[in-house]
Amino acid sequence: MNLSVNMDEPISPEDVKKIQEKSIPAEVFQAFNECISENFTNNFAQFSRQEVVSKILKKLPQLTEVQERWLNIENIYSKKGWIVKYVNPYYQFTYRLTR
């Protein structure tokens, strides 16, 4: 994987962001894009975390759970012009992102 980051030197926080962004599988973006497209009305799209996780798992059937960092797409979509707000209604509730 060409990361365009020199790993022979100390890396910066920006370098880490680049590495993490490039490590997200295309299927994750496909799932997010589908959720956005299917729920887009009046320049606004809202969907649940479980909805996107379900789509990711269908696209990557060899997995039984989704890596948490794959769901941290706020910065990536913000760069594309989206205003991204993640609302966790159950901030004390934790769960595994599984099938």
Summary of the structure (lengths in Angstrom):
residues: 99
radius of gyration: 15.1
end to end distance: 28.4
largest distance: 47.5
contacts: 189
relative contact order: 0.14
helix: 44%
strand: 6%
